[in-house]
Amino acid sequence: MTSTGMGGIVHTTVDSPLGPLLLVGERDAAAPGGVALRSLSMSGQKRAAVLQDGWVDEPAAFAGIAEQLRGYFAGELTDFTIELRAAGTEFQRRVWQALDAIPYGATTTYGRLAERIGAPRAAVRAVGAAIGANPLLLVRPCHRVVGANGALTGYAGGLERKEFLLAREGAVPQPLG
């Protein structure tokens, strides 16, 4: 594939039960389908991607990703095989890798996630901030992180969407104790 625009940045919008999803990617011949996903945003989301001049509207580049999203929402897909290319700090990337390891239908807490990456318990707020900076909602499952008491807390797409996604996966957050 040849690159056009700003380093080959492409985008499209896909309909979903959560409303329209804005997909932003960069062309990469080595990635499945020829595009690596940089961002998946929902309407009304905190820190949502904003279309930039030079980005190319190219729905065909996201056909494979859109198909996986349809499979997920239909309850037929539990694990995405999408090349992810999100920019972040070293700490954010460590947190995001830990998010990627949370299985479908499961939840974990901010404290457990901090432990998983070897951060001190006091780093729970920093872990929460890194999760909040996740530009790949849904495919990088930050919706699977709950409060220590099992409560649904913080989701850039809104708590109603977090609740929807957890219910779709059959995950029922349980209080610790």
NUKEZA-912589 format. One record per residue (C-alpha): x, y, z; chain; residue number from 1. Coordinates in Angstrom, 3 decimals. Example, Ala and Ser with C-alpha at 12.3 -4.5 7.8 and 13.67 -1.06 7.14 Angstrom:
<rs>
R         u         v         w  chaine  num
R    12.300    -4.500     7.800       A    1
R    13.670    -1.060     7.140       A    2
</rs>
This chain:
<rs>
R         u         v         w  chaine  num
R     0.000     0.000     0.000       A    1
R     1.143     3.487    -0.638       A    2
R     1.008     6.216     1.945       A    3
R    -1.019     9.338     1.446       A    4
R    -1.764    12.281     3.672       A    5
R    -0.107    12.667     7.063       A    6
R     2.050     9.564     7.108       A    7
R    -0.802     7.481     5.748       A    8
R    -3.364     8.282     8.456       A    9
R    -6.769     6.880     7.537       A   10
R   -10.115     6.907     9.321       A   11
R   -13.702     5.738     9.128       A   12
R   -16.819     5.589    11.242       A   13
R   -18.494     2.290    12.107       A   14
R   -21.985     1.924    13.564       A   15
R   -22.314    -0.006    16.823       A   16
R   -24.768    -0.564    19.676       A   17
R   -22.731     2.099    21.531       A   18
R   -23.271     4.651    18.774       A   19
R   -20.839     5.586    16.008       A   20
R   -17.228     4.529    16.557       A   21
R   -14.461     6.642    14.984       A   22
R   -11.556     4.453    13.900       A   23
R    -8.196     6.079    13.141       A   24
R    -5.256     4.106    11.844       A   25
R    -2.038     4.254     9.954       A   26
R    -1.206     2.249     6.909       A   27
R     1.143    -0.622     7.602       A   28
R     1.664    -3.377     5.052       A   29
R     2.684    -5.787     7.835       A   30
R    -0.537    -5.259     9.837       A   31
R    -3.593    -7.452     9.231       A   32
R    -5.669    -5.694     6.582       A   33
R    -2.869    -3.207     5.953       A   34
R    -3.770    -0.798     8.771       A   35
R    -2.677    -0.483    12.404       A   36
R    -5.329     0.997    14.697       A   37
R    -4.224     4.171    16.528       A   38
R    -7.541     5.185    18.051       A   39
R   -11.088     3.959    18.581       A   40
R   -13.367     6.700    19.923       A   41
R   -17.033     6.904    20.868       A   42
R   -19.221     9.961    20.484       A   43
R   -19.221    12.105    23.617       A   44
R   -16.111    10.357    24.939       A   45
R   -13.500    12.159    27.015       A   46
R   -10.292    12.607    24.979       A   47
R   -11.949    11.387    21.773       A   48
R    -9.951    11.597    18.560       A   49
R   -10.648    14.677    16.451       A   50
R   -10.451    14.477    12.667       A   51
R    -7.393    16.254    11.280       A   52
R    -6.700    17.827     7.913       A   53
R    -4.870    15.366     5.701       A   54
R    -6.467    12.235     7.144       A   55
R    -8.066    10.094     4.460       A   56
R   -11.593     8.696     4.866       A   57
R   -11.041     5.110     3.813       A   58
R   -13.661     2.631     5.077       A   59
R   -12.156    -0.252     3.078       A   60
R    -8.925    -0.026     5.098       A   61
R   -10.914    -0.940     8.218       A   62
R   -13.040    -3.762     6.745       A   63
R   -11.336    -6.449     8.852       A   64
R   -11.506    -4.375    12.037       A   65
R   -15.173    -3.516    11.404       A   66
R   -15.910    -7.221    10.907       A   67
R   -14.243    -8.043    14.240       A   68
R   -16.254    -5.315    15.979       A   69
R   -19.493    -6.728    14.494       A   70
R   -18.476   -10.188    15.735       A   71
R   -17.768    -8.836    19.211       A   72
R   -21.131    -7.075    19.459       A   73
R   -22.895   -10.198    18.133       A   74
R   -21.296   -12.231    20.930       A   75
R   -19.306   -14.323    18.443       A   76
R   -15.825   -12.868    19.057       A   77
R   -14.052   -12.734    22.404       A   78
R   -10.535   -11.763    21.353       A   79
R    -9.488    -9.124    18.834       A   80
R    -6.610    -9.703    16.420       A   81
R    -5.934    -6.091    15.527       A   82
R    -2.548    -4.432    15.194       A   83
R    -2.620    -1.612    17.771       A   84
R    -0.408     1.441    17.417       A   85
R    -1.185     3.867    20.232       A   86
R     1.372     6.414    21.374       A   87
R     1.956     6.710    25.102       A   88
R     4.564     6.990    27.809       A   89
R     6.495     3.957    29.025       A   90
R     4.238     3.757    32.101       A   91
R     1.064     4.040    29.996       A   92
R     2.272     1.282    27.669       A   93
R     2.914    -0.993    30.680       A   94
R    -0.605    -0.348    31.966       A   95
R    -2.092    -0.883    28.500       A   96
R    -0.259    -4.206    28.125       A   97
R    -1.773    -5.277    31.451       A   98
R    -5.207    -4.234    30.153       A   99
R    -4.693    -6.390    27.069       A  100
R    -4.161    -9.389    29.362       A  101
R    -7.564    -9.097    31.108       A  102
R    -9.638   -11.932    29.642       A  103
R   -13.032   -11.513    28.036       A  104
R   -15.777   -11.769    30.637       A  105
R   -13.445   -10.976    33.557       A  106
R   -12.813    -7.868    35.593       A  107
R    -9.937    -6.659    37.707       A  108
R    -9.352    -3.689    39.982       A  109
R    -7.055    -0.705    39.658       A  110
R    -5.045    -2.049    42.613       A  111
R    -4.595    -5.474    41.062       A  112
R    -3.552    -3.859    37.795       A  113
R    -0.950    -1.773    39.661       A  114
R     0.388    -4.965    41.275       A  115
R     0.465    -6.738    37.900       A  116
R     2.791    -4.096    36.445       A  117
R     4.958    -4.010    39.570       A  118
R     3.832    -0.555    40.685       A  119
R     3.357     0.264    44.369       A  120
R    -0.156     0.378    45.796       A  121
R     0.170     4.175    45.948       A  122
R     0.338     4.201    42.135       A  123
R    -3.363     3.323    41.798       A  124
R    -4.223     6.904    40.751       A  125
R    -1.435     6.888    38.162       A  126
R    -2.756     3.560    36.842       A  127
R    -6.226     5.119    36.628       A  128
R    -4.834     8.093    34.714       A  129
R    -3.032     5.782    32.270       A  130
R    -6.247     3.823    31.752       A  131
R    -8.091     7.109    31.164       A  132
R    -5.547     8.002    28.482       A  133
R    -6.220     4.753    26.575       A  134
R    -7.020     5.848    22.994       A  135
R    -8.331     2.411    22.014       A  136
R   -11.600     1.970    23.873       A  137
R   -13.253    -1.395    23.563       A  138
R   -10.384    -3.200    21.783       A  139
R    -8.014    -2.405    24.657       A  140
R   -10.429    -3.436    27.426       A  141
R   -10.260    -0.656    29.995       A  142
R   -13.967    -1.308    30.594       A  143
R   -12.905    -4.465    32.477       A  144
R   -11.322    -2.452    35.325       A  145
R   -13.582    -1.769    38.309       A  146
R   -13.260    -0.198    41.740       A  147
R   -11.920    -2.185    44.702       A  148
R   -15.485    -2.721    45.922       A  149
R   -16.645    -3.965    42.502       A  150
R   -18.304    -0.639    41.624       A  151
R   -18.242     0.630    38.074       A  152
R   -15.954     3.631    38.074       A  153
R   -14.393     5.845    35.439       A  154
R   -14.875     5.075    31.768       A  155
R   -14.102     7.661    29.105       A  156
R   -17.076     6.430    27.064       A  157
R   -19.462     6.794    30.020       A  158
R   -20.531     4.405    32.753       A  159
R   -23.643     3.295    30.826       A  160
R   -21.429     2.051    28.007       A  161
R   -19.073     0.345    30.482       A  162
R   -22.044    -1.425    32.046       A  163
R   -23.298    -2.439    28.574       A  164
R   -19.901    -3.873    27.581       A  165
R   -19.485    -5.835    30.816       A  166
R   -23.016    -7.222    30.483       A  167
R   -22.315    -8.135    26.835       A  168
R   -19.285   -10.119    28.027       A  169
R   -21.188   -11.722    30.908       A  170
R   -18.864   -10.087    33.426       A  171
R   -20.416    -9.295    36.767       A  172
R   -18.129    -7.185    38.935       A  173
R   -17.945    -8.683    42.413       A  174
R   -17.044    -6.758    45.545       A  175
R   -13.780    -7.857    47.094       A  176
R   -13.859    -9.188    50.551       A  177
</rs>
